[in-house]
Amino acid sequence: MFETIGRRFRAWRLFSVTYRRLVLLDDRLLADIGAERAAIAEFIAGKLEGQQKD
C-alpha cells in the first residue's frame, strides 16, 4: 500500500516540477521540443507514460 502511495507521490512531484519548468519557457523553445503552451499537461503525461513503459 505505501509503495503505491510513494510511487504516486513521486509521479505527481515529477509532473509538477516539469510543468512549472515548461511554463517558464517561451513559445519558440516549446516548439523546439514539440510542445504547445496549451497542451503542456498532455505533453508531459505522454512523455511520462512512454518513460514508464521502457
HTML snippet that shows the backbone in 3Dmol.js (N, CA, C, O; Angstrom):
<script src="https://3Dmol.org/build/3Dmol-min.js"></script>
<div id="view" style="width:600px;height:400px;position:relative"></div>
<script>
const pdb = `
ATOM      1  N   MET A   1       0.824  -1.190   0.000  1.00  0.00           N
ATOM      2  CA  MET A   1       0.000   0.000   0.000  1.00  0.00           C
ATOM      3  C   MET A   1       0.873   1.261   0.000  1.00  0.00           C
ATOM      4  O   MET A   1       0.658   2.169  -0.803  1.00  0.00           O
ATOM      5  N   PHE A   2       1.868   1.311   0.914  1.00  0.00           N
ATOM      6  CA  PHE A   2       2.704   2.505   0.989  1.00  0.00           C
ATOM      7  C   PHE A   2       3.584   2.661  -0.246  1.00  0.00           C
ATOM      8  O   PHE A   2       3.953   3.776  -0.615  1.00  0.00           O
ATOM      9  N   GLU A   3       3.916   1.550  -0.877  1.00  0.00           N
ATOM     10  CA  GLU A   3       4.704   1.606  -2.096  1.00  0.00           C
ATOM     11  C   GLU A   3       3.916   2.313  -3.199  1.00  0.00           C
ATOM     12  O   GLU A   3       4.471   3.115  -3.950  1.00  0.00           O
ATOM     13  N   THR A   4       2.642   2.016  -3.290  1.00  0.00           N
ATOM     14  CA  THR A   4       1.772   2.652  -4.288  1.00  0.00           C
ATOM     15  C   THR A   4       1.639   4.141  -4.012  1.00  0.00           C
ATOM     16  O   THR A   4       1.700   4.955  -4.934  1.00  0.00           O
ATOM     17  N   ILE A   5       1.459   4.498  -2.748  1.00  0.00           N
ATOM     18  CA  ILE A   5       1.337   5.915  -2.387  1.00  0.00           C
ATOM     19  C   ILE A   5       2.630   6.644  -2.726  1.00  0.00           C
ATOM     20  O   ILE A   5       2.602   7.744  -3.278  1.00  0.00           O
ATOM     21  N   GLY A   6       3.749   6.040  -2.400  1.00  0.00           N
ATOM     22  CA  GLY A   6       5.044   6.648  -2.705  1.00  0.00           C
ATOM     23  C   GLY A   6       5.258   6.823  -4.195  1.00  0.00           C
ATOM     24  O   GLY A   6       5.764   7.852  -4.641  1.00  0.00           O
ATOM     25  N   ARG A   7       4.871   5.818  -4.961  1.00  0.00           N
ATOM     26  CA  ARG A   7       5.019   5.884  -6.420  1.00  0.00           C
ATOM     27  C   ARG A   7       4.145   6.996  -6.991  1.00  0.00           C
ATOM     28  O   ARG A   7       4.582   7.747  -7.863  1.00  0.00           O
ATOM     29  N   ARG A   8       2.921   7.100  -6.504  1.00  0.00           N
ATOM     30  CA  ARG A   8       2.024   8.160  -6.987  1.00  0.00           C
ATOM     31  C   ARG A   8       2.540   9.536  -6.609  1.00  0.00           C
ATOM     32  O   ARG A   8       2.463  10.477  -7.400  1.00  0.00           O
ATOM     33  N   PHE A   9       3.067   9.651  -5.396  1.00  0.00           N
ATOM     34  CA  PHE A   9       3.607  10.938  -4.964  1.00  0.00           C
ATOM     35  C   PHE A   9       4.790  11.342  -5.837  1.00  0.00           C
ATOM     36  O   PHE A   9       4.880  12.495  -6.258  1.00  0.00           O
ATOM     37  N   ARG A  10       5.701  10.404  -6.114  1.00  0.00           N
ATOM     38  CA  ARG A  10       6.858  10.710  -6.967  1.00  0.00           C
ATOM     39  C   ARG A  10       6.414  11.115  -8.369  1.00  0.00           C
ATOM     40  O   ARG A  10       6.977  12.041  -8.954  1.00  0.00           O
ATOM     41  N   ALA A  11       5.413  10.432  -8.911  1.00  0.00           N
ATOM     42  CA  ALA A  11       4.908  10.772 -10.247  1.00  0.00           C
ATOM     43  C   ALA A  11       4.282  12.163 -10.245  1.00  0.00           C
ATOM     44  O   ALA A  11       4.492  12.941 -11.176  1.00  0.00           O
ATOM     45  N   TRP A  12       3.518  12.474  -9.207  1.00  0.00           N
ATOM     46  CA  TRP A  12       2.893  13.797  -9.095  1.00  0.00           C
ATOM     47  C   TRP A  12       3.964  14.878  -8.977  1.00  0.00           C
ATOM     48  O   TRP A  12       3.865  15.932  -9.605  1.00  0.00           O
ATOM     49  N   ARG A  13       4.981  14.610  -8.171  1.00  0.00           N
ATOM     50  CA  ARG A  13       6.054  15.578  -7.963  1.00  0.00           C
ATOM     51  C   ARG A  13       6.822  15.830  -9.257  1.00  0.00           C
ATOM     52  O   ARG A  13       7.116  16.976  -9.596  1.00  0.00           O
ATOM     53  N   LEU A  14       7.144  14.762  -9.978  1.00  0.00           N
ATOM     54  CA  LEU A  14       7.839  14.908 -11.252  1.00  0.00           C
ATOM     55  C   LEU A  14       6.992  15.708 -12.241  1.00  0.00           C
ATOM     56  O   LEU A  14       7.511  16.575 -12.943  1.00  0.00           O
ATOM     57  N   PHE A  15       5.708  15.423 -12.299  1.00  0.00           N
ATOM     58  CA  PHE A  15       4.802  16.156 -13.179  1.00  0.00           C
ATOM     59  C   PHE A  15       4.789  17.635 -12.807  1.00  0.00           C
ATOM     60  O   PHE A  15       4.897  18.497 -13.679  1.00  0.00           O
ATOM     61  N   SER A  16       4.658  17.929 -11.518  1.00  0.00           N
ATOM     62  CA  SER A  16       4.561  19.321 -11.056  1.00  0.00           C
ATOM     63  C   SER A  16       5.819  20.122 -11.377  1.00  0.00           C
ATOM     64  O   SER A  16       5.737  21.244 -11.875  1.00  0.00           O
ATOM     65  N   VAL A  17       6.969  19.548 -11.094  1.00  0.00           N
ATOM     66  CA  VAL A  17       8.233  20.244 -11.358  1.00  0.00           C
ATOM     67  C   VAL A  17       8.407  20.465 -12.859  1.00  0.00           C
ATOM     68  O   VAL A  17       8.792  21.550 -13.295  1.00  0.00           O
ATOM     69  N   THR A  18       8.124  19.438 -13.635  1.00  0.00           N
ATOM     70  CA  THR A  18       8.259  19.545 -15.088  1.00  0.00           C
ATOM     71  C   THR A  18       7.304  20.590 -15.648  1.00  0.00           C
ATOM     72  O   THR A  18       7.687  21.381 -16.510  1.00  0.00           O
ATOM     73  N   TYR A  19       6.070  20.600 -15.167  1.00  0.00           N
ATOM     74  CA  TYR A  19       5.078  21.574 -15.630  1.00  0.00           C
ATOM     75  C   TYR A  19       5.550  22.998 -15.341  1.00  0.00           C
ATOM     76  O   TYR A  19       5.492  23.864 -16.214  1.00  0.00           O
ATOM     77  N   ARG A  20       6.015  23.235 -14.120  1.00  0.00           N
ATOM     78  CA  ARG A  20       6.478  24.579 -13.766  1.00  0.00           C
ATOM     79  C   ARG A  20       7.641  25.026 -14.641  1.00  0.00           C
ATOM     80  O   ARG A  20       7.711  26.188 -15.039  1.00  0.00           O
ATOM     81  N   ARG A  21       8.549  24.109 -14.939  1.00  0.00           N
ATOM     82  CA  ARG A  21       9.704  24.474 -15.767  1.00  0.00           C
ATOM     83  C   ARG A  21       9.286  24.762 -17.207  1.00  0.00           C
ATOM     84  O   ARG A  21       9.803  25.695 -17.823  1.00  0.00           O
ATOM     85  N   LEU A  22       8.365  23.980 -17.746  1.00  0.00           N
ATOM     86  CA  LEU A  22       7.932  24.200 -19.129  1.00  0.00           C
ATOM     87  C   LEU A  22       7.121  25.480 -19.272  1.00  0.00           C
ATOM     88  O   LEU A  22       7.214  26.153 -20.299  1.00  0.00           O
ATOM     89  N   VAL A  23       6.339  25.826 -18.274  1.00  0.00           N
ATOM     90  CA  VAL A  23       5.541  27.053 -18.335  1.00  0.00           C
ATOM     91  C   VAL A  23       6.446  28.276 -18.435  1.00  0.00           C
ATOM     92  O   VAL A  23       6.059  29.286 -19.022  1.00  0.00           O
ATOM     93  N   LEU A  24       7.630  28.195 -17.875  1.00  0.00           N
ATOM     94  CA  LEU A  24       8.556  29.331 -17.910  1.00  0.00           C
ATOM     95  C   LEU A  24       9.217  29.536 -19.271  1.00  0.00           C
ATOM     96  O   LEU A  24       9.758  30.610 -19.534  1.00  0.00           O
ATOM     97  N   LEU A  25       9.183  28.528 -20.138  1.00  0.00           N
ATOM     98  CA  LEU A  25       9.801  28.646 -21.457  1.00  0.00           C
ATOM     99  C   LEU A  25       8.945  29.509 -22.387  1.00  0.00           C
ATOM    100  O   LEU A  25       7.726  29.586 -22.232  1.00  0.00           O
ATOM    101  N   ASP A  26       9.599  30.152 -23.350  1.00  0.00           N
ATOM    102  CA  ASP A  26       8.821  30.909 -24.326  1.00  0.00           C
ATOM    103  C   ASP A  26       8.317  29.961 -25.424  1.00  0.00           C
ATOM    104  O   ASP A  26       8.725  28.803 -25.501  1.00  0.00           O
ATOM    105  N   ASP A  27       7.432  30.477 -26.259  1.00  0.00           N
ATOM    106  CA  ASP A  27       6.778  29.642 -27.272  1.00  0.00           C
ATOM    107  C   ASP A  27       7.765  29.034 -28.269  1.00  0.00           C
ATOM    108  O   ASP A  27       7.559  27.912 -28.734  1.00  0.00           O
ATOM    109  N   ARG A  28       8.808  29.744 -28.594  1.00  0.00           N
ATOM    110  CA  ARG A  28       9.794  29.229 -29.549  1.00  0.00           C
ATOM    111  C   ARG A  28      10.513  28.008 -28.981  1.00  0.00           C
ATOM    112  O   ARG A  28      10.695  27.015 -29.686  1.00  0.00           O
ATOM    113  N   LEU A  29      10.919  28.072 -27.722  1.00  0.00           N
ATOM    114  CA  LEU A  29      11.591  26.932 -27.103  1.00  0.00           C
ATOM    115  C   LEU A  29      10.643  25.744 -26.956  1.00  0.00           C
ATOM    116  O   LEU A  29      11.048  24.595 -27.140  1.00  0.00           O
ATOM    117  N   LEU A  30       9.398  26.018 -26.629  1.00  0.00           N
ATOM    118  CA  LEU A  30       8.418  24.932 -26.548  1.00  0.00           C
ATOM    119  C   LEU A  30       8.261  24.258 -27.908  1.00  0.00           C
ATOM    120  O   LEU A  30       8.187  23.032 -27.988  1.00  0.00           O
ATOM    121  N   ALA A  31       8.211  25.045 -28.966  1.00  0.00           N
ATOM    122  CA  ALA A  31       8.073  24.480 -30.306  1.00  0.00           C
ATOM    123  C   ALA A  31       9.290  23.629 -30.665  1.00  0.00           C
ATOM    124  O   ALA A  31       9.161  22.619 -31.358  1.00  0.00           O
ATOM    125  N   ASP A  32      10.455  24.029 -30.202  1.00  0.00           N
ATOM    126  CA  ASP A  32      11.674  23.256 -30.472  1.00  0.00           C
ATOM    127  C   ASP A  32      11.608  21.848 -29.890  1.00  0.00           C
ATOM    128  O   ASP A  32      12.173  20.913 -30.457  1.00  0.00           O
ATOM    129  N   ILE A  33      10.923  21.695 -28.762  1.00  0.00           N
ATOM    130  CA  ILE A  33      10.810  20.365 -28.155  1.00  0.00           C
ATOM    131  C   ILE A  33       9.511  19.663 -28.525  1.00  0.00           C
ATOM    132  O   ILE A  33       9.241  18.559 -28.052  1.00  0.00           O
ATOM    133  N   GLY A  34       8.710  20.301 -29.366  1.00  0.00           N
ATOM    134  CA  GLY A  34       7.495  19.664 -29.866  1.00  0.00           C
ATOM    135  C   GLY A  34       6.287  19.830 -28.971  1.00  0.00           C
ATOM    136  O   GLY A  34       5.381  18.997 -28.999  1.00  0.00           O
ATOM    137  N   ALA A  35       6.255  20.882 -28.181  1.00  0.00           N
ATOM    138  CA  ALA A  35       5.127  21.117 -27.274  1.00  0.00           C
ATOM    139  C   ALA A  35       4.462  22.448 -27.603  1.00  0.00           C
ATOM    140  O   ALA A  35       5.095  23.353 -28.146  1.00  0.00           O
ATOM    141  N   GLU A  36       3.199  22.554 -27.272  1.00  0.00           N
ATOM    142  CA  GLU A  36       2.463  23.805 -27.400  1.00  0.00           C
ATOM    143  C   GLU A  36       2.047  24.244 -26.011  1.00  0.00           C
ATOM    144  O   GLU A  36       1.775  23.409 -25.147  1.00  0.00           O
ATOM    145  N   ARG A  37       1.996  25.534 -25.793  1.00  0.00           N
ATOM    146  CA  ARG A  37       1.663  26.061 -24.473  1.00  0.00           C
ATOM    147  C   ARG A  37       0.321  25.536 -23.956  1.00  0.00           C
ATOM    148  O   ARG A  37       0.196  25.218 -22.773  1.00  0.00           O
ATOM    149  N   ALA A  38      -0.662  25.445 -24.816  1.00  0.00           N
ATOM    150  CA  ALA A  38      -1.991  24.997 -24.402  1.00  0.00           C
ATOM    151  C   ALA A  38      -2.034  23.506 -24.063  1.00  0.00           C
ATOM    152  O   ALA A  38      -2.974  23.047 -23.414  1.00  0.00           O
ATOM    153  N   ALA A  39      -1.040  22.761 -24.489  1.00  0.00           N
ATOM    154  CA  ALA A  39      -1.053  21.309 -24.292  1.00  0.00           C
ATOM    155  C   ALA A  39       0.136  20.812 -23.464  1.00  0.00           C
ATOM    156  O   ALA A  39       0.585  19.679 -23.641  1.00  0.00           O
ATOM    157  N   ILE A  40       0.641  21.648 -22.571  1.00  0.00           N
ATOM    158  CA  ILE A  40       1.807  21.257 -21.773  1.00  0.00           C
ATOM    159  C   ILE A  40       1.488  20.040 -20.906  1.00  0.00           C
ATOM    160  O   ILE A  40       2.287  19.106 -20.831  1.00  0.00           O
ATOM    161  N   ALA A  41       0.338  20.045 -20.259  1.00  0.00           N
ATOM    162  CA  ALA A  41      -0.018  18.927 -19.367  1.00  0.00           C
ATOM    163  C   ALA A  41      -0.105  17.612 -20.140  1.00  0.00           C
ATOM    164  O   ALA A  41       0.390  16.587 -19.673  1.00  0.00           O
ATOM    165  N   GLU A  42      -0.725  17.634 -21.313  1.00  0.00           N
ATOM    166  CA  GLU A  42      -0.833  16.421 -22.118  1.00  0.00           C
ATOM    167  C   GLU A  42       0.534  15.983 -22.634  1.00  0.00           C
ATOM    168  O   GLU A  42       0.816  14.787 -22.715  1.00  0.00           O
ATOM    169  N   PHE A  43       1.376  16.945 -22.982  1.00  0.00           N
ATOM    170  CA  PHE A  43       2.721  16.653 -23.451  1.00  0.00           C
ATOM    171  C   PHE A  43       3.515  15.919 -22.370  1.00  0.00           C
ATOM    172  O   PHE A  43       4.174  14.916 -22.648  1.00  0.00           O
ATOM    173  N   ILE A  44       3.448  16.422 -21.143  1.00  0.00           N
ATOM    174  CA  ILE A  44       4.175  15.792 -20.033  1.00  0.00           C
ATOM    175  C   ILE A  44       3.622  14.399 -19.770  1.00  0.00           C
ATOM    176  O   ILE A  44       4.384  13.448 -19.595  1.00  0.00           O
ATOM    177  N   ALA A  45       2.308  14.276 -19.742  1.00  0.00           N
ATOM    178  CA  ALA A  45       1.700  12.970 -19.473  1.00  0.00           C
ATOM    179  C   ALA A  45       2.134  11.950 -20.518  1.00  0.00           C
ATOM    180  O   ALA A  45       2.426  10.805 -20.174  1.00  0.00           O
ATOM    181  N   GLY A  46       2.180  12.341 -21.767  1.00  0.00           N
ATOM    182  CA  GLY A  46       2.607  11.441 -22.827  1.00  0.00           C
ATOM    183  C   GLY A  46       4.057  11.027 -22.671  1.00  0.00           C
ATOM    184  O   GLY A  46       4.401   9.864 -22.881  1.00  0.00           O
ATOM    185  N   LYS A  47       4.911  11.974 -22.303  1.00  0.00           N
ATOM    186  CA  LYS A  47       6.331  11.664 -22.108  1.00  0.00           C
ATOM    187  C   LYS A  47       6.529  10.753 -20.903  1.00  0.00           C
ATOM    188  O   LYS A  47       7.341   9.829 -20.950  1.00  0.00           O
ATOM    189  N   LEU A  48       5.793  11.006 -19.824  1.00  0.00           N
ATOM    190  CA  LEU A  48       5.942  10.176 -18.630  1.00  0.00           C
ATOM    191  C   LEU A  48       5.398   8.767 -18.869  1.00  0.00           C
ATOM    192  O   LEU A  48       5.959   7.794 -18.364  1.00  0.00           O
ATOM    193  N   GLU A  49       4.325   8.652 -19.625  1.00  0.00           N
ATOM    194  CA  GLU A  49       3.777   7.327 -19.951  1.00  0.00           C
ATOM    195  C   GLU A  49       4.779   6.521 -20.747  1.00  0.00           C
ATOM    196  O   GLU A  49       5.002   5.345 -20.463  1.00  0.00           O
ATOM    197  N   GLY A  50       5.379   7.140 -21.733  1.00  0.00           N
ATOM    198  CA  GLY A  50       6.384   6.466 -22.557  1.00  0.00           C
ATOM    199  C   GLY A  50       7.599   6.065 -21.750  1.00  0.00           C
ATOM    200  O   GLY A  50       8.216   5.035 -22.020  1.00  0.00           O
ATOM    201  N   GLN A  51       7.950   6.872 -20.760  1.00  0.00           N
ATOM    202  CA  GLN A  51       9.095   6.569 -19.915  1.00  0.00           C
ATOM    203  C   GLN A  51       8.815   5.385 -19.007  1.00  0.00           C
ATOM    204  O   GLN A  51       9.715   4.580 -18.764  1.00  0.00           O
ATOM    205  N   GLN A  52       7.601   5.251 -18.499  1.00  0.00           N
ATOM    206  CA  GLN A  52       7.251   4.157 -17.606  1.00  0.00           C
ATOM    207  C   GLN A  52       7.205   2.818 -18.334  1.00  0.00           C
ATOM    208  O   GLN A  52       7.460   1.782 -17.720  1.00  0.00           O
ATOM    209  N   LYS A  53       6.887   2.814 -19.624  1.00  0.00           N
ATOM    210  CA  LYS A  53       6.789   1.564 -20.385  1.00  0.00           C
ATOM    211  C   LYS A  53       8.149   0.969 -20.669  1.00  0.00           C
ATOM    212  O   LYS A  53       8.269  -0.242 -20.852  1.00  0.00           O
ATOM    213  N   ASP A  54       9.201   1.820 -20.708  1.00  0.00           N
ATOM    214  CA  ASP A  54      10.558   1.334 -21.005  1.00  0.00           C
ATOM    215  C   ASP A  54      11.137   0.525 -19.888  1.00  0.00           C
ATOM    216  O   ASP A  54      12.268   0.050 -19.991  1.00  0.00           O
TER     217      ASP A  54
END
`;
const viewer = $3Dmol.createViewer("view");
viewer.addModel(pdb, "pdb");
viewer.setStyle({}, {cartoon: {color: "spectrum"}});
viewer.zoomTo();
viewer.render();
</script>
